[in-house]
């Protein structure tokens, strides 16, 4: 530094020092006030800031006779939708009619099955002792997709009838197929609407929280 001062002279050296100070000051001000800050990820369990909103699709299928059960599950999903909207998770419940309306053409069955296989995060099946052909096809599509891509997660909510009515062969087969998978598919018994609603909320909430944690790790 002494050699520099002797070479430049004191006046020039003083100017250089002021320039260095000015540049450093501008840099600090830019970092503090001009450069956009990276949003922080909250520490709450299951919460994180997600950069881009994500459409989280939940497919609901099952016996049309279980109207009250379908209504409770859909209501539960709507509740979670309002809760996680601020996290950038836009939850959409879909049943057969919703998907057909979105596709816009009832003749495009392949597009319908493609939605279940490739655009659904969670598939919920509400069953009793008998399963219809359409619901069985929907389950087979979701099941095959999970085996191939690990998605969608599958939850079968089965009404516990205390052994009054024996389940059909198809129901027994579905139960065995689900229980052969260690994770990602679940056979869930419920006794009444309150049990169904509570269990569904807890399980789907856990699914969403796991999804958010994955996003959090990618962001951080």
C-alpha positions in Angstrom: 0.0 0.0 0.0 2.9 2.3 0.8 4.4 1.7 -2.6 1.0 2.5 -4.2 0.7 5.8 -2.3 4.2 6.8 -3.3 3.5 5.9 -7.0 0.1 7.6 -7.2 0.6 10.5 -4.7 -1.6 11.3 -1.8 -4.3 13.2 -3.7 -4.9 10.3 -6.1 -4.7 7.8 -3.3 -7.4 9.6 -1.3 -9.6 9.7 -4.4 -9.1 5.9 -4.8 -10.0 5.2 -1.2 -13.2 7.3 -1.6 -14.1 5.3 -4.7 -13.6 2.0 -2.9 -15.8 3.2 -0.1 -18.5 4.4 -2.5 -18.5 1.2 -4.5 -18.8 -0.9 -1.3 -21.6 1.4 0.0 -23.5 1.0 -3.3 -23.1 -2.8 -3.1 -24.4 -3.0 0.4 -27.4 -0.8 -0.4 -28.2 -2.9 -3.4 -28.1 -6.1 -1.5 -30.2 -4.8 1.3 -32.8 -2.8 -0.6 -32.7 -3.5 -4.3 -32.0 -7.2 -4.8 -35.2 -9.2 -4.3 -35.2 -11.3 -1.2 -35.7 -15.0 -1.4 -38.9 -15.8 0.5 -38.4 -17.8 3.6 -40.0 -21.2 4.2 -42.0 -21.3 7.3 -41.1 -23.7 10.0 -44.6 -24.9 10.6 -45.0 -28.7 10.1 -46.4 -29.3 6.6 -46.1 -25.7 5.5 -43.9 -24.2 2.9 -43.9 -21.4 0.4 -44.2 -23.0 -3.1 -43.0 -20.8 -5.9 -45.6 -21.9 -8.5 -49.2 -22.8 -7.6 -49.9 -26.5 -8.0 -53.2 -28.1 -9.0 -53.6 -31.0 -6.6 -56.2 -33.3 -8.1 -58.2 -35.8 -6.0 -60.4 -38.3 -7.9 -63.4 -39.7 -6.0 -65.2 -42.8 -7.1 -67.3 -45.6 -5.7 -70.9 -46.8 -5.3 -73.5 -44.2 -6.3 -75.7 -45.5 -3.5 -73.3 -44.0 -1.0 -74.4 -40.4 -1.7 -73.9 -39.2 1.9 -70.4 -40.7 2.0 -69.5 -39.0 -1.3 -70.8 -35.7 0.0 -68.8 -35.9 3.2 -65.6 -36.7 1.4 -66.1 -33.9 -1.1 -66.9 -31.5 1.8 -63.7 -32.6 3.6 -61.6 -31.9 0.5 -63.2 -28.5 0.1 -62.2 -27.7 3.6 -58.6 -28.7 2.9 -58.7 -26.7 -0.3 -59.4 -23.5 1.7 -56.8 -24.3 4.3 -53.9 -25.0 1.9 -54.7 -22.3 -0.8 -52.2 -19.9 0.9 -49.5 -22.5 0.5 -49.9 -22.5 -3.3 -51.7 -25.9 -3.3 -55.0 -25.7 -5.3 -56.9 -28.8 -4.4 -59.6 -29.9 -6.8 -62.0 -32.8 -6.2 -63.1 -34.7 -9.3 -65.7 -37.5 -9.9 -66.8 -39.0 -13.2 -69.1 -36.1 -14.1 -66.4 -33.5 -13.3 -63.8 -35.1 -15.5 -66.3 -35.6 -18.4 -67.3 -32.0 -18.1 -63.6 -31.0 -18.2 -62.9 -33.2 -21.2 -66.0 -32.0 -22.9 -66.7 -35.2 -24.8 -68.2 -38.3 -23.2 -66.9 -40.5 -26.1 -63.3 -40.0 -25.2 -62.9 -42.7 -22.6 -59.2 -42.9 -23.1 -58.9 -39.2 -22.1 -61.0 -40.0 -19.0 -58.7 -42.8 -18.0 -55.7 -40.7 -18.8 -56.8 -38.1 -16.4 -57.1 -40.7 -13.6 -53.7 -42.2 -14.4 -51.6 -39.1 -15.2 -53.3 -36.1 -13.7 -54.5 -37.4 -10.4 -52.5 -37.1 -7.2 -54.9 -39.1 -5.0 -57.6 -41.5 -5.9 -60.3 -42.2 -3.3 -62.7 -45.1 -3.7 -65.8 -45.3 -1.4 -67.1 -48.9 -1.5 -69.5 -51.3 0.1 -70.0 -55.0 -0.5 -70.4 -54.7 -4.3 -68.4 -52.7 -6.9 -69.8 -51.8 -10.3 -68.0 -52.4 -13.5 -67.1 -48.7 -14.1 -65.7 -48.3 -10.6 -63.6 -51.5 -11.0 -62.2 -50.1 -14.3 -61.3 -46.8 -12.6 -59.6 -48.7 -9.8 -57.6 -50.9 -12.2 -56.4 -47.8 -14.1 -55.3 -46.1 -10.9 -53.7 -49.3 -9.6 -51.7 -49.9 -12.8 -50.6 -46.3 -12.9 -49.4 -46.5 -9.3 -47.4 -49.6 -10.0 -45.8 -47.9 -13.0 -45.2 -44.4 -11.7 -45.9 -44.5 -7.9 -48.9 -42.2 -8.5 -51.7 -41.6 -7.6 -51.9 -42.6 -4.0 -55.0 -44.9 -3.5 -57.3 -44.9 -0.6 -60.2 -47.4 -0.4 -62.8 -46.5 2.3 -64.8 -49.6 3.0 -68.0 -49.5 5.1 -67.6 -51.9 8.0 -70.8 -53.8 8.0 -69.8 -56.1 10.9 -70.0 -59.2 8.7 -73.7 -58.7 8.0 -73.2 -58.8 4.2 -70.3 -60.7 2.6 -68.1 -58.6 0.2 -68.1 -59.6 -3.4 -65.2 -61.4 -5.0 -64.0 -58.2 -6.7 -64.0 -56.4 -3.3 -61.9 -59.2 -1.7 -59.5 -59.0 -4.7 -59.1 -55.3 -4.4 -58.4 -55.6 -0.6 -55.7 -58.2 -1.3 -54.1 -56.2 -4.0 -54.0 -53.1 -1.8 -52.6 -55.0 1.2 -49.8 -56.4 -1.0 -48.4 -52.9 -1.4 -46.4 -51.6 1.6 -47.0 -47.9 1.0 -49.1 -45.7 -1.2 -52.3 -47.8 -1.1 -54.5 -48.0 1.9 -57.6 -50.1 2.9 -59.6 -48.0 5.4 -62.5 -49.3 7.3 -65.2 -46.9 8.6 -68.2 -47.4 10.8 -70.2 -44.2 10.2 -70.1 -40.9 8.4 -68.2 -39.2 11.2 -65.5 -41.8 11.1 -65.2 -41.6 7.4 -64.9 -37.8 7.4 -62.3 -37.7 10.2 -60.2 -40.5 8.7 -60.4 -39.1 5.2 -59.3 -35.6 6.5 -56.4 -37.0 8.4 -55.1 -39.1 5.6 -55.5 -36.6 2.8 -54.0 -33.9 5.0 -50.9 -36.1 5.5 -50.7 -36.7 1.8 -50.6 -32.9 1.2 -48.1 -32.2 3.9 -45.8 -34.9 2.5 -46.2 -33.3 -0.9 -45.3 -29.8 0.5 -42.3 -31.2 2.3 -41.0 -32.5 -1.0 -41.5 -29.0 -2.5 -39.8 -27.5 0.5 -36.7 -29.6 0.0 -36.6 -28.6 -3.7 -36.9 -25.0 -2.9 -34.4 -24.8 0.0 
